[in-house]
Amino acid sequence: MPDPGPVAPPPAPDYDDHGVPSLDYVRDKIETRYATSLGAAELAQESEEARSIEEQEAERERAGKAKLDEIRRSMGR
């Protein structure tokens, strides 16, 4: 029996014969990455450092509003 030559391996289950991924495979990959990034952001917000940064931003916002109010009062508004 003659050797038929090299045989191409079958495509992965989520790819077609041309090596193109299926829409479901791509969607699942995107959703997984999105969920991972949401989880990382949620964990980062709960850290002590993130709370400190939020407090600093809030203080800066209050100081800016107070300065703006002061300027308006000095202008007679």
Buried (B, 14 or more C-beta within 10 A) or exposed (E): EEEEEEEEEEEEEBEEEEEEBEEEBEEEEEEEEEEEEEEEEEEEEEEEEEEEEEEEEEEEEEEEEEEEEEEEEEEEE
